[in-house]
Amino acid sequence: MKLLLLSDVECRYLWDYYQPGRLDGIDLILSCGDLDAHYLSFLVTMGSAPLLYVHGNHDAGYAQHPPEGCDCIDGRLVTVGGLRILGLGGSMCYSGGAHQYTEKQMARRLMRLWPRLLCAGGVDLVLTHAPARGLGDSDALSHRGFRCFHKLLDTFHPRYLVYGHVHMNYGMDIPRTIQHGETTLINAYERYILEI
């Protein structure tokens, strides 16, 4: 299964300079948020893969104009091609905007999903906007990750946690992938291909 992971910055190769065939072979597109709704609609139209997304902290406009043809899995557990995917969008609350949560609020959102995770026998891929605390985040409140994600990782051991929010052009030392136990964490900034 070939996944196209996206976050935060529209990929000019896939939009401004798109050429037919560039999405061939992609089985699933996952967006970690903060992307133009028209961009996501374009990708799902030009390719043949379904597109799932969670909200980023700059996606307030999705309420009036959501990405057409795409499926929001924020706060849901879905299965696609045998892959169990959990969606938890949003960032740490730093300005009171849409899709911003305190640590306690995000922990509550996660606990509400716990019974579904248990019934499903776990999760294979977690799709978030913000990273886990200390795993690809920064100390600045606006780009700090959530501590409660550690409980999810340490209990269910998903194969992947895919996140955005921390732009890789913020600094030279921002890693694309991080290993935490059995979980590979992937920063989906702009675009990344994951083959499972």
Kinemage of the C-alpha trace (Angstrom):
@kinemage 1
@onewidth
@group {chain A} dominant
@subgroup {mainchain}
@vectorlist {calphas} color= white
{ca met a 1} P 0.000 0.000 0.000
{ca lys a 2} L 1.455 3.356 -1.075
{ca leu a 3} L 0.450 6.404 0.987
{ca leu a 4} L 0.945 10.072 0.151
{ca leu a 5} L 1.316 12.053 3.389
{ca leu a 6} L 0.721 15.807 3.340
{ca ser a 7} L 0.837 18.705 5.772
{ca asp a 8} L 1.089 22.477 6.183
{ca val a 9} L 2.472 23.572 2.793
{ca glu a 10} L 0.928 22.841 -0.593
{ca cys a 11} L 3.393 20.911 -2.748
{ca arg a 12} L 3.993 22.898 -5.935
{ca tyr a 13} L 5.040 19.702 -7.740
{ca leu a 14} L 1.567 18.287 -7.098
{ca trp a 15} L -0.430 21.480 -7.644
{ca asp a 16} L 1.160 24.419 -9.485
{ca tyr a 17} L 3.235 22.151 -11.731
{ca tyr a 18} L 0.972 19.120 -11.727
{ca gln a 19} L 1.214 16.770 -14.695
{ca pro a 20} L -1.047 13.774 -15.326
{ca gly a 21} L 0.309 10.584 -13.812
{ca arg a 22} L 1.989 12.124 -10.773
{ca leu a 23} L -0.526 10.447 -8.462
{ca asp a 24} L -0.392 7.068 -10.201
{ca gly a 25} L 0.226 4.225 -7.781
{ca ile a 26} L -0.968 6.168 -4.731
{ca asp a 27} L -3.492 4.060 -2.793
{ca leu a 28} L -4.356 6.534 -0.036
{ca ile a 29} L -3.736 10.230 0.666
{ca leu a 30} L -3.527 11.428 4.283
{ca ser a 31} L -3.537 15.108 5.243
{ca cys a 32} L -2.345 16.272 8.663
{ca gly a 33} L -3.988 19.671 8.219
{ca asp a 34} L -3.295 23.321 7.473
{ca leu a 35} L -3.733 22.851 3.747
{ca asp a 36} L -5.943 24.742 1.308
{ca ala a 37} L -9.253 22.914 0.863
{ca his a 38} L -9.047 23.476 -2.918
{ca tyr a 39} L -5.656 21.730 -2.961
{ca leu a 40} L -7.054 18.632 -1.252
{ca ser a 41} L -10.080 18.611 -3.574
{ca phe a 42} L -7.730 18.907 -6.553
{ca leu a 43} L -5.643 15.924 -5.439
{ca val a 44} L -8.632 13.662 -4.820
{ca thr a 45} L -10.029 14.661 -8.233
{ca met a 46} L -6.791 14.149 -10.192
{ca gly a 47} L -5.893 10.866 -8.519
{ca ser a 48} L -7.849 7.702 -7.875
{ca ala a 49} L -7.002 7.378 -4.153
{ca pro a 50} L -9.309 8.362 -1.295
{ca leu a 51} L -8.163 11.307 0.817
{ca leu a 52} L -8.564 11.365 4.612
{ca tyr a 53} L -7.741 14.398 6.722
{ca val a 54} L -7.653 15.869 10.204
{ca his a 55} L -7.888 19.540 11.085
{ca gly a 56} L -4.875 21.738 11.592
{ca asn a 57} L -4.962 24.857 13.728
{ca his a 58} L -5.411 27.032 10.607
{ca asp a 59} L -8.349 25.089 9.129
{ca ala a 60} L -11.243 27.161 10.504
{ca gly a 61} L -12.407 27.793 6.915
{ca tyr a 62} L -13.202 24.082 6.488
{ca ala a 63} L -16.382 24.662 8.527
{ca gln a 64} L -17.901 26.658 5.634
{ca his a 65} L -15.940 25.159 2.732
{ca pro a 66} L -14.595 21.673 3.512
{ca pro a 67} L -12.410 19.871 0.966
{ca glu a 68} L -14.799 18.308 -1.534
{ca gly a 69} L -14.562 14.571 -2.074
{ca cys a 70} L -12.412 14.115 1.038
{ca asp a 71} L -13.263 12.436 4.340
{ca cys a 72} L -12.589 14.063 7.726
{ca ile a 73} L -11.512 11.445 10.273
{ca asp a 74} L -10.825 13.890 13.112
{ca gly a 75} L -11.934 12.090 16.286
{ca arg a 76} L -12.639 8.834 14.428
{ca leu a 77} L -11.153 5.395 13.927
{ca val a 78} L -11.524 4.088 10.370
{ca thr a 79} L -10.231 1.089 8.442
{ca val a 80} L -8.958 1.420 4.870
{ca gly a 81} L -7.479 -1.558 3.075
{ca gly a 82} L -7.083 -3.378 6.380
{ca leu a 83} L -5.193 -0.407 7.884
{ca arg a 84} L -6.716 0.900 11.132
{ca ile a 85} L -6.300 4.695 11.148
{ca leu a 86} L -7.061 7.012 14.072
{ca gly a 87} L -7.489 10.746 13.432
{ca leu a 88} L -6.767 13.401 16.079
{ca gly a 89} L -6.356 16.879 14.638
{ca gly a 90} L -5.586 20.195 16.243
{ca ser a 91} L -2.712 21.789 18.086
{ca met a 92} L -1.882 22.945 21.570
{ca cys a 93} L -4.043 25.929 22.575
{ca tyr a 94} L -1.948 29.078 22.233
{ca ser a 95} L -4.363 31.730 20.903
{ca gly a 96} L -7.859 30.318 21.490
{ca gly a 97} L -8.456 29.676 17.781
{ca ala a 98} L -10.354 26.822 16.184
{ca his a 99} L -8.925 23.320 16.555
{ca gln a 100} L -6.712 24.262 19.500
{ca tyr a 101} L -6.781 22.183 22.673
{ca thr a 102} L -5.268 22.164 26.124
{ca glu a 103} L -3.446 19.006 27.181
{ca lys a 104} L -6.477 18.033 29.277
{ca gln a 105} L -8.909 18.571 26.387
{ca met a 106} L -6.835 16.442 24.007
{ca ala a 107} L -6.515 13.712 26.656
{ca arg a 108} L -10.334 13.693 26.988
{ca arg a 109} L -10.743 13.413 23.218
{ca leu a 110} L -8.361 10.463 23.226
{ca met a 111} L -10.067 8.731 26.164
{ca arg a 112} L -13.440 8.947 24.389
{ca leu a 113} L -11.881 6.899 21.570
{ca trp a 114} L -10.261 4.345 23.890
{ca pro a 115} L -13.189 1.837 23.838
{ca arg a 116} L -13.201 1.846 20.027
{ca leu a 117} L -9.453 1.247 19.970
{ca leu a 118} L -9.855 -1.692 22.344
{ca cys a 119} L -12.710 -3.170 20.274
{ca ala a 120} L -10.647 -2.809 17.084
{ca gly a 121} L -7.680 -4.544 18.684
{ca gly a 122} L -5.544 -1.425 18.427
{ca val a 123} L -4.495 0.961 15.691
{ca asp a 124} L -1.936 0.783 12.890
{ca leu a 125} L -1.537 4.462 11.994
{ca val a 126} L -2.324 7.583 14.013
{ca leu a 127} L -2.943 10.740 11.956
{ca thr a 128} L -2.504 13.958 13.945
{ca his a 129} L -1.707 17.586 13.311
{ca ala a 130} L 0.519 18.164 16.336
{ca pro a 131} L 3.301 15.753 17.288
{ca ala a 132} L 3.738 13.944 20.581
{ca arg a 133} L 5.497 15.972 23.283
{ca gly a 134} L 9.265 15.613 22.974
{ca leu a 135} L 9.062 13.728 19.676
{ca gly a 136} L 9.440 16.234 16.856
{ca asp a 137} L 7.867 19.235 18.588
{ca ser a 138} L 9.432 22.421 19.961
{ca asp a 139} L 9.422 24.168 23.326
{ca ala a 140} L 7.364 27.099 21.995
{ca leu a 141} L 3.741 26.686 23.150
{ca ser a 142} L 2.417 27.181 19.611
{ca his a 143} L 4.382 24.135 18.372
{ca arg a 144} L 4.439 21.986 21.491
{ca gly a 145} L 3.198 18.421 21.191
{ca phe a 146} L 0.742 16.540 23.389
{ca arg a 147} L 1.932 14.360 26.288
{ca cys a 148} L -1.233 12.224 26.137
{ca phe a 149} L -0.098 10.807 22.786
{ca his a 150} L 2.600 8.894 24.702
{ca lys a 151} L -0.068 6.807 26.457
{ca leu a 152} L -1.531 5.941 23.062
{ca leu a 153} L 1.886 4.959 21.677
{ca asp a 154} L 2.919 2.982 24.751
{ca thr a 155} L -0.408 1.128 25.042
{ca phe a 156} L -1.266 0.279 21.431
{ca his a 157} L 2.161 0.473 19.726
{ca pro a 158} L 0.895 1.711 16.341
{ca arg a 159} L 3.303 1.203 13.463
{ca tyr a 160} L 3.131 4.885 12.531
{ca leu a 161} L 2.192 8.279 13.926
{ca val a 162} L 2.001 10.818 11.108
{ca tyr a 163} L 1.936 14.493 12.070
{ca gly a 164} L 2.546 17.991 10.733
{ca his a 165} L 2.463 21.426 12.364
{ca val a 166} L 6.258 21.648 12.805
{ca his a 167} L 7.495 22.877 9.435
{ca met a 168} L 10.774 21.299 8.436
{ca asn a 169} L 12.031 24.649 7.150
{ca tyr a 170} L 11.911 26.021 10.727
{ca gly a 171} L 15.389 24.634 11.336
{ca met a 172} L 18.129 22.412 9.963
{ca asp a 173} L 17.847 19.846 12.766
{ca ile a 174} L 14.162 18.962 12.421
{ca pro a 175} L 13.982 15.229 11.677
{ca arg a 176} L 11.637 13.734 9.079
{ca thr a 177} L 11.301 10.469 11.026
{ca ile a 178} L 11.755 9.506 14.686
{ca gln a 179} L 11.625 6.035 16.201
{ca his a 180} L 9.803 5.609 19.533
{ca gly a 181} L 9.647 1.967 20.555
{ca glu a 182} L 7.756 0.123 17.823
{ca thr a 183} L 6.317 3.347 16.354
{ca thr a 184} L 7.846 5.368 13.530
{ca leu a 185} L 6.820 9.011 13.786
{ca ile a 186} L 6.779 10.850 10.445
{ca asn a 187} L 6.661 14.596 9.889
{ca ala a 188} L 4.477 14.909 6.772
{ca tyr a 189} L 5.550 18.490 6.024
{ca glu a 190} L 4.730 19.285 2.385
{ca arg a 191} L 4.744 15.657 1.122
{ca tyr a 192} L 6.149 12.263 1.996
{ca ile a 193} L 5.630 8.834 0.443
{ca leu a 194} L 5.118 5.920 2.821
{ca glu a 195} L 5.002 2.364 1.498
{ca ile a 196} L 3.476 -0.237 3.789
